[in-house]
Amino acid sequence: MKKISAVLLIVMIATQKTNAQGCVAVRQMGGVHTMCSGDNSYNLKKGDMQVGVNFRKFHSWRHFVGTEEQKQRQNTGGGIGADGIDHGNAVNIYSNALDFNFSYGLTNRLQLNFTLPWVSNERSQVLRQTLPVKDTFRYSVFARGFGDIRVSANYWLFKPETHMNANILIGVGIKFNNGKYNATDIAPQSNGTKRIAVMDQAIQPGDGGIGFTVEAQAFKKLTNRVYGFVNGYYLFNPKQSNGVYKSKADSGLAGYNVYACPDQYFARAGAMVAVGKQRNLDLSLAYRFEGIPANDAFGGQVAYRRPGYVMAIETGVTYRMGKHSFSLFVPYNFKKNRIQSAADIAKQNMENEKIADPALKVHVQGDAAFADYSINLGYSFRISKR
């Protein structure tokens, strides 16, 4: 029974990666890599397989410029809904996503992982119509389909057989560009017509770039029932842009109107306690930090993105029943920050070149919508060779 605590801890840290945050298009990069089994090992042994599914749901609607919330966007500017209430001109994004995961143990310390995401995203926004009559109303567009496939390999630095109370896992992977990054839907226009339009970057199933991931996980037993853990990853997306145009370019800013293939990152640290006589129920509390940087680590920067990050407190519960594992994690975002993008800085520099008086210099920084929290459900099942 003592080994089960370590087992459930690994289930928890392995299944939690990152979540989309609304207009800051952080895509799900999760995947179930390890879990408990009948012999109480936290690693996949040679020839063992594991299948699982992760579901995530969130609603983003709070707009921020930097860390300052634009509260007026929630109740002014039109957007009368079917309920007759003015919901403001805030962009609302509703996201539902499933990750289908498969893992295979090449050895007792090395495993291969495959993840196929599927997403269904809705973007609700306000249209100011001029013809045939002046009107302001809210409408929705959608983007659905398979996201970018991810393949990775993970390796335990120490032998799991002799390190049940502490271990470190490292991994590398590839994110492919099979997911649609130019999905379209029919959108109403200000002149009263409708046309097929490319959907916003925030709800596209894919980003259009081939990326490379690095990740690490670690855990350590602190007391009889308490474990500490850390995990994180970084996605390098070297491709500058995917060729999809957001809008017409401002004069002198060609290139910044094409959607970027952005990097993204995630880090998490916390503690878990095993409860109950069988120790097959875990409660956890963790700090999370995730987002999209303003500039990629590699590749060009002349493209459009909404960079930013969130800090969250995450509560979680994990339950084990034989070879089955069930989990629920709910991170609450207590800090949201839409940082300056490369496009913001380029526009700011262009405007300030025309202004001689330093006191009249302008600051350009776009906004983005964030979710307060997300719901993350997971299930996995071990198939032992034996």
C-alpha positions as CSV (number, residue, x, y, z in Angstrom):
1,M,0.0,0.0,0.0
2,K,2.9,2.4,0.7
3,K,3.9,2.2,-3.0
4,I,0.5,3.2,-4.2
5,S,1.1,6.8,-3.0
6,A,4.1,7.1,-5.3
7,V,2.1,5.5,-8.1
8,L,-0.8,7.9,-7.8
9,L,1.6,10.9,-7.6
10,I,3.1,9.9,-10.9
11,V,-0.4,9.6,-12.4
12,M,-1.1,13.1,-11.3
13,I,2.1,14.9,-12.5
14,A,2.1,13.0,-15.8
15,T,-1.4,13.8,-16.8
16,Q,-1.3,17.5,-16.1
17,K,0.5,19.7,-18.7
18,T,-1.3,22.8,-19.9
19,N,-4.6,24.3,-21.0
20,A,-5.7,26.8,-23.5
21,Q,-6.4,30.2,-21.9
22,G,-8.7,31.8,-24.4
23,C,-7.3,34.5,-26.7
24,V,-3.8,33.6,-25.5
25,A,-3.8,30.4,-27.6
26,V,-2.0,28.0,-25.3
27,R,-2.9,24.6,-26.7
28,Q,-3.2,21.4,-24.7
29,M,0.0,19.5,-24.5
30,G,-1.0,16.9,-22.0
31,G,-0.7,13.2,-22.2
32,V,-0.9,10.2,-19.8
33,H,2.6,8.8,-19.6
34,T,2.7,6.7,-16.4
35,M,0.2,5.2,-14.0
36,C,-0.4,2.6,-11.5
37,S,-0.7,-1.1,-12.2
38,G,-1.4,-4.3,-10.5
39,D,2.2,-4.7,-9.3
40,N,2.3,-1.1,-7.9
41,S,5.0,0.1,-10.2
42,Y,4.8,3.8,-11.3
43,N,6.8,3.1,-14.5
44,L,5.7,1.3,-17.7
45,K,7.6,-1.9,-17.7
46,K,9.0,-3.4,-20.9
47,G,6.1,-4.5,-23.2
48,D,3.4,-2.8,-21.1
49,M,1.0,-0.4,-22.8
50,Q,-1.3,2.3,-21.5
51,V,-4.3,4.0,-23.0
52,G,-6.2,7.0,-21.8
53,V,-8.2,10.1,-22.5
54,N,-8.1,13.6,-21.0
55,F,-11.0,16.1,-21.3
56,R,-10.7,19.8,-20.7
57,K,-13.3,22.6,-20.7
58,F,-13.1,26.3,-20.1
59,H,-14.8,29.6,-20.9
60,S,-12.7,32.8,-21.3
61,W,-14.3,36.2,-21.1
62,R,-12.3,38.5,-18.9
63,H,-10.2,40.9,-21.0
64,F,-6.8,42.2,-19.8
65,V,-4.2,44.6,-21.1
66,G,-1.2,43.7,-19.1
67,T,-2.5,42.8,-15.7
68,E,-5.3,45.4,-15.8
69,E,-8.8,44.0,-16.4
70,Q,-11.0,45.8,-18.9
71,K,-14.2,45.4,-16.8
72,Q,-16.2,47.7,-19.0
73,R,-16.1,45.2,-21.8
74,Q,-18.4,42.9,-19.8
75,N,-21.4,45.1,-19.8
76,T,-21.0,47.9,-22.4
77,G,-20.7,48.1,-26.1
78,G,-23.7,46.0,-27.3
79,G,-23.8,42.3,-27.5
80,I,-27.4,41.8,-26.6
81,G,-27.9,38.1,-26.1
82,A,-31.0,35.9,-26.6
83,D,-31.8,36.6,-23.0
84,G,-32.2,40.3,-23.8
85,I,-29.2,41.3,-21.6
86,D,-26.3,43.4,-22.8
87,H,-23.2,41.2,-22.5
88,G,-20.9,43.9,-23.6
89,N,-18.4,43.6,-26.4
90,A,-16.1,41.1,-24.8
91,V,-15.0,38.2,-26.9
92,N,-16.1,34.9,-25.3
93,I,-14.4,31.6,-26.1
94,Y,-15.8,28.2,-25.2
95,S,-13.4,25.4,-25.5
96,N,-13.9,21.6,-25.2
97,A,-11.1,19.3,-26.0
98,L,-10.2,15.5,-25.8
99,D,-6.7,14.1,-25.9
100,F,-6.5,10.4,-26.8
101,N,-3.2,9.0,-25.4
102,F,-1.2,5.8,-26.0
103,S,2.1,4.8,-24.3
104,Y,4.4,1.8,-24.7
105,G,7.3,0.7,-22.5
106,L,10.4,0.0,-24.6
107,T,12.3,-0.8,-21.4
108,N,11.5,-0.4,-17.7
109,R,12.9,3.2,-17.9
110,L,12.2,4.3,-21.5
111,Q,8.7,4.7,-22.9
112,L,7.1,6.1,-26.1
113,N,4.0,8.3,-26.1
114,F,1.5,9.2,-28.7
115,T,-1.3,11.8,-28.3
116,L,-4.1,12.7,-30.7
117,P,-6.1,15.8,-29.7
118,W,-9.6,16.7,-30.8
119,V,-11.1,20.1,-30.2
120,S,-14.5,21.9,-30.5
121,N,-14.1,25.7,-30.0
122,E,-16.7,28.5,-30.2
123,R,-15.9,32.2,-30.4
124,S,-18.7,34.6,-29.5
125,Q,-18.3,38.2,-30.5
126,V,-20.1,41.5,-31.3
127,L,-20.8,42.8,-34.8
128,R,-21.7,46.4,-35.5
129,Q,-23.9,46.3,-38.5
130,T,-24.4,49.3,-40.8
131,L,-26.7,47.8,-43.5
132,P,-29.5,47.1,-44.1
133,V,-30.2,48.7,-40.7
134,K,-27.8,49.9,-38.0
135,D,-27.6,47.3,-35.3
136,T,-25.3,45.7,-32.8
137,F,-25.6,42.0,-32.0
138,R,-23.6,39.0,-30.8
139,Y,-22.9,36.0,-33.0
140,S,-20.8,32.8,-32.8
141,V,-18.4,31.0,-35.1
142,F,-16.9,27.6,-34.6
143,A,-13.7,25.5,-35.3
144,R,-13.7,21.8,-34.7
145,G,-11.4,18.9,-35.7
146,F,-8.2,17.0,-34.8
147,G,-5.3,19.0,-33.4
148,D,-1.6,18.6,-33.8
149,I,-0.4,15.0,-33.1
150,R,2.4,14.7,-30.5
151,V,5.0,11.9,-30.2
152,S,7.5,11.8,-27.4
153,A,9.9,9.6,-25.5
154,N,10.5,9.7,-21.7
155,Y,13.3,8.3,-19.6
156,W,13.6,7.7,-15.9
157,L,17.1,8.8,-14.7
158,F,17.1,6.2,-11.8
159,K,15.9,2.6,-11.8
160,P,12.3,2.6,-10.6
161,E,12.8,-0.7,-8.9
162,T,15.2,0.9,-6.4
163,H,13.8,4.4,-6.3
164,M,10.2,4.2,-5.3
165,N,10.3,7.3,-3.1
166,A,12.0,9.7,-5.5
167,N,12.8,9.8,-9.2
168,I,13.3,12.2,-12.1
169,L,11.9,11.8,-15.6
170,I,13.1,13.7,-18.7
171,G,11.6,13.7,-22.2
172,V,11.8,15.0,-25.7
173,G,9.1,15.1,-28.4
174,I,7.8,16.3,-31.7
175,K,4.6,18.2,-32.3
176,F,3.4,17.8,-35.9
177,N,1.4,20.3,-38.0
178,N,-1.5,18.0,-39.1
179,G,-4.2,20.0,-37.2
180,K,-6.1,22.6,-39.2
181,Y,-4.7,26.1,-38.7
182,N,-6.9,27.8,-41.4
183,A,-10.4,26.5,-40.4
184,T,-13.2,28.6,-41.7
185,D,-16.9,29.3,-40.8
186,I,-19.7,31.5,-42.1
187,A,-19.6,34.9,-40.5
188,P,-22.0,37.9,-40.8
189,Q,-20.6,41.2,-42.2
190,S,-21.3,44.8,-41.3
191,N,-23.1,45.3,-44.6
192,G,-25.7,42.7,-43.9
193,T,-24.1,39.9,-46.0
194,K,-22.3,36.7,-44.9
195,R,-19.0,35.3,-46.1
196,I,-16.7,32.4,-45.4
197,A,-14.0,33.7,-43.0
198,V,-10.8,32.2,-41.5
199,M,-11.3,31.7,-37.8
200,D,-9.2,33.5,-35.2
201,Q,-5.9,32.0,-34.1
202,A,-7.3,31.3,-30.6
203,I,-9.9,28.7,-31.7
204,Q,-7.9,26.9,-34.5
205,P,-7.3,23.2,-33.8
206,G,-3.6,23.5,-34.8
207,D,-0.9,26.2,-35.2
208,G,0.6,25.2,-38.5
209,G,4.2,24.6,-37.3
210,I,6.3,21.5,-36.5
211,G,7.6,21.9,-33.0
212,F,10.0,20.2,-30.6
213,T,9.3,19.7,-26.9
214,V,11.5,19.2,-23.8
215,E,10.0,18.2,-20.5
216,A,11.0,17.0,-17.0
217,Q,9.1,15.6,-14.0
218,A,10.3,14.8,-10.5
219,F,8.8,13.6,-7.2
220,K,10.0,12.9,-3.7
221,K,8.4,11.4,-0.6
222,L,8.3,14.0,2.2
223,T,6.5,12.1,4.9
224,N,4.6,8.8,5.2
225,R,1.7,10.1,3.2
226,V,2.9,13.3,1.6
227,Y,4.9,13.7,-1.6
228,G,6.3,16.8,-3.3
229,F,6.5,17.2,-7.1
230,V,7.5,19.5,-9.9
231,N,7.0,19.2,-13.7
232,G,7.2,21.4,-16.7
233,Y,7.9,21.6,-20.4
234,Y,8.7,24.0,-23.3
235,L,7.5,23.8,-26.9
236,F,9.9,25.2,-29.4
237,N,8.0,26.3,-32.6
238,P,10.8,27.6,-35.0
239,K,8.4,28.4,-37.9
240,Q,7.8,32.2,-37.9
241,S,4.2,32.1,-39.2
242,N,1.7,29.7,-40.8
243,G,0.7,32.0,-43.7
244,V,-2.8,32.7,-42.6
245,Y,-3.7,36.4,-42.7
246,K,-5.4,37.9,-39.6
247,S,-6.2,41.2,-41.3
248,K,-4.8,43.8,-43.7
249,A,-1.4,45.0,-42.7
250,D,-1.0,48.5,-41.2
251,S,1.2,50.7,-43.3
252,G,4.8,49.8,-42.6
253,L,3.9,46.7,-40.6
254,A,3.8,44.0,-43.3
255,G,4.2,40.5,-41.8
256,Y,2.7,41.3,-38.4
257,N,-0.8,40.6,-39.8
258,V,0.0,36.9,-40.4
259,Y,-0.6,34.4,-37.6
260,A,2.5,33.1,-35.8
261,C,3.5,29.6,-34.8
262,P,4.3,30.4,-31.2
263,D,6.4,28.7,-28.5
264,Q,4.6,27.9,-25.3
265,Y,5.7,26.8,-21.8
266,F,4.3,25.3,-18.6
267,A,5.6,24.8,-15.0
268,R,4.0,23.3,-12.0
269,A,4.9,22.5,-8.4
270,G,3.0,21.3,-5.4
271,A,2.3,18.5,-2.9
272,M,0.0,15.5,-2.7
273,V,-1.4,13.6,0.3
274,A,-2.7,10.0,0.2
275,V,-5.8,9.5,2.2
276,G,-7.9,6.5,3.2
277,K,-7.0,3.1,4.4
278,Q,-6.0,1.8,1.0
279,R,-4.2,5.0,0.0
280,N,-5.8,4.9,-3.4
281,L,-7.3,8.4,-3.1
282,D,-5.0,11.4,-3.5
283,L,-5.6,15.1,-2.8
284,S,-3.3,17.7,-4.3
285,L,-2.5,21.4,-4.3
286,A,-0.2,23.0,-6.8
287,Y,1.0,26.3,-8.2
288,R,0.9,26.6,-12.0
289,F,2.6,29.0,-14.4
290,E,1.9,28.8,-18.2
291,G,1.8,30.9,-21.3
292,I,3.1,32.1,-24.6
293,P,6.2,34.3,-24.9
294,A,6.3,37.4,-26.9
295,N,9.2,36.0,-29.0
296,D,10.2,32.5,-29.9
297,A,13.5,31.0,-28.7
298,F,14.3,30.2,-32.4
299,G,13.1,31.5,-35.7
300,G,11.7,34.8,-36.9
301,Q,9.4,37.1,-34.9
302,V,7.6,39.0,-37.6
303,A,4.1,37.5,-37.1
304,Y,1.0,38.1,-35.0
305,R,0.3,36.5,-31.6
306,R,-1.4,37.3,-28.3
307,P,1.4,36.5,-25.8
308,G,0.7,36.3,-22.1
309,Y,0.7,34.1,-19.1
310,V,-1.4,33.0,-16.1
311,M,-0.6,32.0,-12.6
312,A,-3.0,29.5,-11.0
313,I,-3.7,27.6,-7.8
314,E,-4.7,24.0,-8.8
315,T,-6.7,21.6,-6.7
316,G,-6.8,18.0,-7.7
317,V,-8.1,14.5,-6.8
318,T,-6.9,11.2,-8.2
319,Y,-8.5,7.8,-7.6
320,R,-7.1,4.4,-8.4
321,M,-9.1,1.2,-8.9
322,G,-6.9,-1.7,-10.0
323,K,-5.5,-0.9,-13.5
324,H,-7.9,2.1,-13.8
325,S,-7.1,5.6,-12.8
326,F,-9.5,8.6,-12.6
327,S,-8.5,12.2,-12.0
328,L,-10.0,15.7,-11.7
329,F,-8.0,18.9,-11.6
330,V,-9.3,22.5,-11.4
331,P,-6.7,25.3,-11.7
332,Y,-8.0,28.8,-10.7
333,N,-6.2,31.6,-12.5
334,F,-5.4,34.2,-9.8
335,K,-3.2,36.3,-12.1
336,K,-3.6,37.0,-15.8
337,N,-1.2,39.1,-17.9
338,R,-1.4,40.0,-21.6
339,I,2.1,41.1,-22.3
340,Q,3.3,43.3,-25.2
341,S,3.7,41.4,-28.4
342,A,6.3,41.8,-31.2
343,A,3.6,43.4,-33.3
344,D,2.7,45.8,-30.4
345,I,6.3,46.9,-30.1
346,A,6.8,47.3,-33.9
347,K,3.7,49.5,-34.1
348,Q,4.7,51.5,-31.0
349,N,8.1,52.2,-32.5
350,M,6.6,53.2,-35.8
351,E,4.2,55.7,-34.1
352,N,6.9,57.1,-31.8
353,E,9.3,57.8,-34.7
354,K,6.9,60.5,-35.8
355,I,6.7,62.1,-32.3
356,A,9.5,64.5,-31.2
357,D,8.2,65.3,-27.7
358,P,9.1,62.4,-25.3
359,A,6.1,63.2,-23.2
360,L,3.8,62.5,-26.1
361,K,5.3,59.1,-26.8
362,V,2.6,56.3,-27.1
363,H,2.5,52.9,-25.5
364,V,0.8,50.1,-27.7
365,Q,-0.4,47.0,-26.1
366,G,-3.3,44.8,-27.2
367,D,-5.7,42.9,-25.0
368,A,-6.7,39.2,-24.6
369,A,-9.5,37.3,-22.9
370,F,-8.7,34.8,-20.2
371,A,-10.6,32.1,-18.3
372,D,-11.0,32.1,-14.6
373,Y,-10.6,28.4,-14.3
374,S,-10.7,25.2,-16.3
375,I,-12.0,21.7,-15.7
376,N,-9.7,18.8,-16.5
377,L,-10.9,15.2,-16.3
378,G,-8.6,12.2,-17.0
379,Y,-8.9,8.4,-17.3
380,S,-6.2,5.8,-18.1
381,F,-5.9,2.0,-18.2
382,R,-2.8,-0.2,-18.0
383,I,-2.4,-3.2,-20.3
384,S,0.3,-5.4,-18.8
385,K,2.3,-7.8,-21.0
386,R,2.1,-10.3,-18.2
